[in-house]
Amino acid sequence: MAVDSFMGHAGAEKGLARASLEAMQHDLARLRAWAEGEGLAGPGQVRDSHLRAFLTVTAAELAASSRARLMSTLRGFFRFLVAEGLAPHDPTATVAIPRKGRKLPVVLSVHQVTRLIEGQNGTKPAELRDRAILEVLYGCGCRVSELCGIDLTDLDLEEEMLLLRGKGSKQRLVPVGQPAAETVRHYLADGRGALLKGKTAAALFLNARGGRLSRVSVWNLIKKAARDADLSGALSPHTLRHSYATHLLEGGADLRVVQELLGHADISTTEIYTHIDRTWLTEAWLEAHPRAR
């Protein structure tokens, strides 16, 4: 009952994305299973000592980022219960949230991105789709969930603009570059209709059965494209988003502009890209500052 009430609050009032809600549900299920094993009848019986014991047990099973997310979920959950009168106290009040280390993202060079995209040059419907997906991921900097959520009506090829729905159901308009626009036009003309198989669908990118393409399918596409381009390392759809942001900054784009294009609520999230390659900063300083030479 308490979990259901909190999840309803998180989904309806806070407007969290489905992936975030699923992660929270998983975190709370983990807590519930542990609490039942300890003989605790409900969340109202959980004390800070219980919570510390639970976090100690889970610490060995989770990465640092997952531990931080777990604690964030628990803090929101117990604060909600206290505010709604469903629990007498908040056991997270005296427990510190673990700090997440800032891990620099994997970024491809412009040459590597070109190899990755141009290696997908087939003419079958699914191959035209895959090439268009790579162009949109890199050309628009979207998250994989945003890409899979694109509907036909979100894309304006005449104006070369795309509507994306990001975290917390926030929407933003981003420009679509000429290469991405051309490959999407090619996919729409010669690929999407064949994938539909006589059905109707709102989604832009379709699977082999005419339904909306899944995130797992996009991950598999990236892995295949990386193999075809002979690129090593753990590449993911987010690698193209990281590369998009880094290449914008290296090209002289303002940090605030990149923040808006990426849909970051906090500019500190965008700032991590300034740590990846500072050579362009040095070059700009040498060219522009009167005391540089």
Backbone torsions as a table, in degrees:
resi	resn	phi	psi	omega
1	MET	NA	-49.1	-179.1
2	ALA	-63.9	-42.3	-179.5
3	VAL	-65.2	-43.6	179.8
4	ASP	-60.9	-41.7	179.3
5	SER	-63.4	-43.3	-179.8
6	PHE	-66.4	-42.2	-179.4
7	MET	-65.4	-36.8	175.7
8	GLY	-63.4	-39.4	177.6
9	HIS	-65.1	-44.6	-177.9
10	ALA	-65.7	-37.5	-178.4
11	GLY	-77.7	-44.6	-173.9
12	ALA	-84.5	-46.3	-173.1
13	GLU	-89.3	-38.0	180.0
14	LYS	-88.9	-16.1	175.6
15	GLY	65.4	35.0	-178.5
16	LEU	-72.3	151.2	179.1
17	ALA	-69.1	159.1	-177.0
18	ARG	-59.7	-40.5	-179.4
19	ALA	-62.6	-38.7	178.5
20	SER	-67.0	-41.0	179.1
21	LEU	-64.6	-39.6	178.7
22	GLU	-64.4	-39.7	178.4
23	ALA	-64.9	-41.8	178.3
24	MET	-63.5	-42.6	178.4
25	GLN	-60.0	-40.9	178.8
26	HIS	-64.9	-42.1	179.3
27	ASP	-61.8	-44.3	-178.0
28	LEU	-70.9	-32.4	175.7
29	ALA	-65.8	-36.4	176.8
30	ARG	-62.7	-44.7	178.8
31	LEU	-63.9	-43.7	-178.0
32	ARG	-61.8	-45.0	-179.5
33	ALA	-61.3	-41.7	179.9
34	TRP	-66.6	-44.5	-177.6
35	ALA	-62.6	-40.8	178.2
36	GLU	-63.2	-37.4	177.3
37	GLY	-66.2	-26.4	178.5
38	GLU	-90.6	0.3	178.6
39	GLY	80.5	19.6	178.7
40	LEU	-89.9	123.4	-172.1
41	ALA	-73.2	-26.0	-177.9
42	GLY	-168.2	174.6	-177.4
43	PRO	-62.5	-24.6	178.8
44	GLY	-66.1	-18.4	179.8
45	GLN	-92.1	-4.9	-177.5
46	VAL	-78.1	123.6	177.4
47	ARG	-106.0	170.2	-179.4
48	ASP	-62.3	-31.6	177.7
49	SER	-66.7	-37.5	176.2
50	HIS	-64.1	-42.5	-176.9
51	LEU	-64.3	-40.5	178.2
52	ARG	-63.5	-39.0	178.3
53	ALA	-64.6	-41.8	178.5
54	PHE	-62.6	-44.3	-179.3
55	LEU	-67.2	-33.0	177.1
56	THR	-65.2	-41.6	179.8
57	VAL	-65.3	-42.7	-175.6
58	THR	-80.0	-17.6	-175.7
59	ALA	-57.7	-37.2	-177.4
60	ALA	-75.0	-16.4	-175.4
61	GLU	-97.2	-16.0	-171.6
62	LEU	-119.8	149.3	172.3
63	ALA	-71.9	165.1	-176.9
64	ALA	-58.1	-42.0	-179.6
65	SER	-65.2	-36.7	179.4
66	SER	-70.9	-35.6	176.8
67	ARG	-65.1	-41.2	178.9
68	ALA	-64.9	-41.7	178.1
69	ARG	-64.4	-41.7	178.9
70	LEU	-58.4	-46.8	-179.3
71	MET	-65.8	-37.2	177.6
72	SER	-63.3	-41.1	176.9
73	THR	-62.5	-46.3	-178.9
74	LEU	-63.6	-40.7	179.5
75	ARG	-63.2	-44.7	177.8
76	GLY	-64.2	-39.3	-179.0
77	PHE	-63.3	-51.3	-176.6
78	PHE	-71.7	-33.1	174.8
79	ARG	-63.2	-40.3	177.4
80	PHE	-63.2	-45.2	-178.6
81	LEU	-61.8	-42.3	178.6
82	VAL	-64.7	-43.6	-179.4
83	ALA	-63.5	-32.8	-178.9
84	GLU	-90.9	0.5	-179.5
85	GLY	74.4	21.0	-179.1
86	LEU	-95.4	-6.7	177.2
87	ALA	-148.4	145.7	-175.4
88	PRO	-78.2	-19.5	-175.7
89	HIS	-157.4	166.9	-180.0
90	ASP	-108.7	104.7	-177.8
91	PRO	-70.6	-12.2	179.6
92	THR	-83.5	-9.2	-173.3
93	ALA	-60.7	-30.0	-177.4
94	THR	-105.8	8.6	-178.4
95	VAL	-108.8	124.9	-177.9
96	ALA	-75.3	141.8	175.2
97	ILE	-78.8	127.3	178.8
98	PRO	-63.2	140.8	179.1
99	ARG	-80.4	137.4	176.4
100	LYS	-89.7	131.2	174.5
101	GLY	-71.6	146.0	179.6
102	ARG	-87.0	109.7	-179.7
103	LYS	-96.7	126.6	179.5
104	LEU	-69.6	133.1	-177.9
105	PRO	-71.2	156.2	174.4
106	VAL	-76.2	130.8	-177.9
107	VAL	-129.0	136.7	175.6
108	LEU	-91.6	152.0	172.1
109	SER	-74.4	166.7	177.2
110	VAL	-59.9	-40.6	179.1
111	HIS	-62.6	-41.3	-179.9
112	GLN	-67.0	-40.2	177.0
113	VAL	-61.3	-42.7	178.9
114	THR	-60.0	-44.4	177.3
115	ARG	-61.1	-43.8	-178.2
116	LEU	-60.2	-47.5	-175.7
117	ILE	-74.2	-48.5	-174.3
118	GLU	-72.3	-14.0	174.9
119	GLY	-70.7	-18.1	178.3
120	GLN	-98.4	86.7	-172.5
121	ASN	-125.1	26.1	179.1
122	GLY	-74.4	170.5	-176.1
123	THR	-117.4	-0.2	176.2
124	LYS	-72.4	157.7	-177.3
125	PRO	-53.3	-46.8	-179.4
126	ALA	-67.0	-32.3	179.1
127	GLU	-71.6	-37.7	174.9
128	LEU	-64.1	-40.3	176.3
129	ARG	-61.4	-45.5	-177.0
130	ASP	-63.5	-40.9	178.4
131	ARG	-63.9	-41.6	179.1
132	ALA	-64.6	-38.4	179.0
133	ILE	-62.1	-46.3	179.6
134	LEU	-61.5	-41.7	179.7
135	GLU	-64.4	-40.7	-179.0
136	VAL	-71.3	-40.7	178.3
137	LEU	-58.9	-45.2	-178.7
138	TYR	-82.3	-38.5	-175.9
139	GLY	-75.1	-21.6	-177.7
140	CYS	-118.5	-11.2	177.1
141	GLY	66.8	28.5	-175.5
142	CYS	-85.1	156.9	173.1
143	ARG	-73.8	159.0	-178.2
144	VAL	-64.6	-36.2	178.1
145	SER	-66.1	-36.0	177.3
146	GLU	-67.2	-41.4	179.2
147	LEU	-60.6	-47.5	-178.5
148	CYS	-67.5	-23.3	-179.7
149	GLY	-87.5	-1.7	-178.4
150	ILE	-68.3	128.9	172.5
151	ASP	-101.1	162.1	177.8
152	LEU	-56.2	-37.8	-177.4
153	THR	-72.7	-10.0	178.9
154	ASP	-82.7	-13.5	-173.1
155	LEU	-107.5	125.0	175.7
156	ASP	-114.7	95.7	-176.2
157	LEU	-73.6	-24.2	178.8
158	GLU	-68.1	-43.7	177.9
159	GLU	-89.5	-9.6	-177.5
160	GLU	55.4	54.8	177.5
161	MET	-131.3	149.9	-177.3
162	LEU	-133.3	132.8	175.2
163	LEU	-92.5	123.4	178.9
164	LEU	-114.6	144.7	176.9
165	ARG	-111.0	110.4	-173.5
166	GLY	-98.7	-156.1	-178.9
167	LYS	-64.1	142.7	-179.5
168	GLY	66.9	24.8	-179.7
169	SER	60.8	21.2	178.3
170	LYS	-77.5	140.6	-178.8
171	GLN	-110.1	148.5	174.9
172	ARG	-149.7	150.0	175.6
173	LEU	-99.9	131.7	178.1
174	VAL	-128.7	148.3	177.4
175	PRO	-72.8	149.3	176.3
176	VAL	-109.6	119.9	-179.2
177	GLY	-66.9	162.9	-178.0
178	GLN	-57.9	-46.4	179.7
179	PRO	-60.9	-41.9	179.4
180	ALA	-65.9	-42.5	179.7
181	ALA	-61.3	-42.1	-178.8
182	GLU	-66.3	-42.3	-179.1
183	THR	-69.7	-34.6	176.6
184	VAL	-67.1	-41.4	175.8
185	ARG	-58.9	-42.3	179.1
186	HIS	-63.1	-43.1	179.0
187	TYR	-64.4	-42.6	179.6
188	LEU	-65.8	-36.8	-177.8
189	ALA	-75.9	-39.0	-169.5
190	ASP	-123.6	-3.5	-175.4
191	GLY	-123.2	-46.5	-172.0
192	ARG	-64.0	-40.7	-179.3
193	GLY	-60.0	-38.4	179.1
194	ALA	-68.0	-35.1	178.8
195	LEU	-72.0	-29.5	179.9
196	LEU	-62.5	-36.2	-179.5
197	LYS	56.2	42.7	176.6
198	GLY	83.3	-2.2	-179.9
199	LYS	-88.2	178.2	170.9
200	THR	-118.7	143.9	-179.4
201	ALA	-153.9	143.8	179.4
202	ALA	-81.7	-27.7	-172.7
203	ALA	-67.3	145.7	175.1
204	LEU	-72.9	-50.7	-176.0
205	PHE	-100.5	122.4	-172.5
206	LEU	-113.1	153.6	173.5
207	ASN	-89.4	-175.3	-175.0
208	ALA	-67.7	-15.6	-179.9
209	ARG	-100.3	4.9	178.1
210	GLY	86.8	7.6	177.9
211	GLY	-98.1	176.7	179.9
212	ARG	-65.5	135.2	-179.5
213	LEU	-68.4	141.8	-178.1
214	SER	-92.5	163.2	177.2
215	ARG	-63.2	-37.4	179.9
216	VAL	-61.0	-40.3	179.6
217	SER	-63.5	-37.8	179.0
218	VAL	-68.0	-40.0	176.6
219	TRP	-59.4	-44.4	-179.9
220	ASN	-64.2	-36.2	177.1
221	LEU	-61.9	-43.7	-179.6
222	ILE	-62.6	-42.2	179.3
223	LYS	-62.0	-43.4	179.3
224	LYS	-64.6	-45.0	-179.1
225	ALA	-63.2	-37.5	178.8
226	ALA	-65.5	-40.9	177.2
227	ARG	-63.9	-44.8	-179.1
228	ASP	-61.4	-34.3	-178.7
229	ALA	-89.9	0.9	-179.3
230	ASP	58.1	44.4	177.1
231	LEU	-103.2	126.4	-179.6
232	SER	-92.8	170.7	178.6
233	GLY	99.0	166.9	-178.0
234	ALA	-85.0	89.0	179.6
235	LEU	-90.9	149.2	179.8
236	SER	-145.5	171.2	174.8
237	PRO	-55.6	-33.0	-179.4
238	HIS	-69.2	-21.8	176.8
239	THR	-59.7	-39.1	179.2
240	LEU	-70.1	-34.5	175.8
241	ARG	-65.6	-44.1	177.0
242	HIS	-61.0	-42.1	-178.5
243	SER	-66.7	-40.1	177.1
244	TYR	-55.6	-50.4	-177.7
245	ALA	-65.6	-44.1	-178.2
246	THR	-64.3	-43.1	-178.4
247	HIS	-69.0	-31.6	174.7
248	LEU	-63.2	-47.0	-179.2
249	LEU	-66.0	-40.5	178.3
250	GLU	-64.0	-27.5	178.8
251	GLY	-84.2	-1.5	175.9
252	GLY	103.0	7.2	179.6
253	ALA	-67.0	145.1	178.2
254	ASP	-70.3	143.0	-177.4
255	LEU	-59.4	-37.7	-179.9
256	ARG	-66.7	-35.1	177.5
257	VAL	-65.5	-44.8	179.1
258	VAL	-63.1	-39.1	176.5
259	GLN	-56.9	-46.4	-179.7
260	GLU	-65.2	-42.5	-178.6
261	LEU	-65.0	-35.5	-179.8
262	LEU	-81.8	-18.0	-177.7
263	GLY	77.1	29.1	177.9
264	HIS	-80.3	130.4	177.6
265	ALA	-71.9	-34.1	-176.3
266	ASP	-118.3	129.9	-177.8
267	ILE	-66.3	-21.5	178.6
268	SER	-62.7	-28.0	176.1
269	THR	-67.1	-38.0	-179.9
270	THR	-72.6	-30.1	-174.2
271	GLU	-63.0	-20.0	-179.0
272	ILE	-60.9	-27.6	-179.0
273	TYR	-70.9	-18.7	178.5
274	THR	-75.6	-11.2	-179.2
275	HIS	-93.3	-6.4	-173.1
276	ILE	-77.1	-47.9	-179.1
277	ASP	-146.4	105.7	-176.4
278	ARG	-94.8	6.7	-178.0
279	THR	-61.8	-36.4	-179.3
280	TRP	-67.7	-29.8	176.8
281	LEU	-66.7	-43.8	179.7
282	THR	-62.7	-42.9	180.0
283	GLU	-63.7	-41.6	179.3
284	ALA	-64.6	-39.4	179.4
285	TRP	-65.3	-42.2	179.8
286	LEU	-62.9	-35.8	-178.8
287	GLU	-77.5	-32.8	-167.6
288	ALA	-105.8	-28.7	-171.9
289	HIS	-85.7	133.1	-177.3
290	PRO	-65.2	-21.5	-179.9
291	ARG	-103.7	15.2	-178.2
292	ALA	-74.0	-24.4	-176.2
293	ARG	-125.1	NA	NA
